[in-house]
Amino acid sequence: MGFIDCKQARSCFYRKAKLLYDLDAETSSLILSQAALLLSRGSLSLTLIASQMDSVWLTIAINHAEISGAHRNESSSSTHHSNHENPLKRLWWCCIIQDRLASLCLGRRMQIDGTRFDISSHRPLGIADLRDEINHGQVFNRTLKSHLIGLLEKFLHLCLVLSTVFHLTPVQAQPLPGDFNKTLAEIVAVKSQLREWYKDISHSLPHLINPQGGSPLIKDEGDFSTINLYFNTVIIYYCSAWLVLCHHERLCLVTQCNSAHHPLSVYFTAMTRNQREIEEATLALTKCFERLAQLGAGRVLPGTVVLCAAIPLTLHALDCQISTTASHYQLQGSDQELLRQNLSLKCLVQILKAHYSRYDVIDLIISILRHELSNERLEDFYTATNELVSDSFQWKSLLSLAPKIYLRLVYSTSLSLSKSRVAKDSDLPPTLRNSVHSRSGAAAAPHLSHGRDWSFDAELGIDVSLAFLPSDMLFHAGSV
């Protein structure tokens, strides 16, 4: 085709498709909505994210879908749907999926909220709507298609829960003092919904993938890898939703920690539970990426899934960077121990490398990492934990000892992705702005060493600039 890589091909296709749209080459609202929906997924370049063109195209898709009457599909009590209604229903629920993923992965405001469409009163897409797909096409066999449709049903039910999650966690929101108890109660209720969803999917699908061992229902290796790819993709979205919710809860707790209206015992219990849930969600999220890498699926992930890797990547990189620095200056630990502890980091870095030629948003993730783990930022972490930083340091220590610094890190990472630039202090919620003040009298943070002979760097096969971060040259096409 004459293109250097997928990014160049996508950019060329985008320009031509946009030109056709600008020239009014198509008049059908249904087709325009479908095309705009595809363009919203193809707008993950840095310049387009910066101008929020993904949201612009999604708005166009939703508006044309409404003009087509897609939002007026049958209610949950209706079982009849015509050949005309079926494509419209598919289109509308695709708009809902894209809307929820944009909120989850890029921090966009929900466009299809309760004031626009009452999701709870409508039946999501299911096997009845997609039954005609089972006998069409030759990419997947009938059995696998049936399982994938069942998984899609579960994912759409997750989207229903995500609606409540994003209603509670608006971007850059500062929790209000008077809403503290109400907000915490609402967060607990949404957590229960997430747990119920996971309980449902774990009871419905383990016979397909059977992660505990034994003989899975799907015998064909290719089919097994396919269902695992989509299953882990859905679980990645689920774990990311947990992190969004728990980080907002942590922000509420930190904001209200000095209030005299709430007993300390309430905070201690809530903070302890919140810490455990953040740790579990991050671990589960990382495990999903590791399983995808083991399946050989690390090169075919959707851009939204790659974006979900940014937070765990930053946290694992922080572990590596500070632990390594402390180990170097305190003569504790070993490179082999760091290798063992950072296999998860290695997996996440390799996933970024594998997708570098497909998504130029990875350039942004690299820039965010370089900024967040710069010497100046590491001084904040070191000052916050003082002499407790050692070769055993983990991001969990930062979450426990300096929650504002931790929240500043994760919110800054998320907002940087949303804005396609390194987040400014003014972008953060007010509680997290200037969270580190004068460092006078604080222990001096050690500077990073870039000249060490790292055993795990050699195994990773990358050059080292920030102790682990690949140089841009090794990310060019053909290097993976």
PyMOL commands that set and color helices and strands:
alter all, ss='L'
color gray80, all
select helices_A, chain A and resi 6-22+29-41+46-50+53-67+70-72+85-106+119-121+127-134+142-168+177-204+206-209+221-255+264-294+303-308+310-330+335-341+343-354+361-372+375-388+395-401+403-419+425-427+430-432+455-460+472-475
alter helices_A, ss='H'
color red, helices_A
deselect
rebuild
show_as cartoon
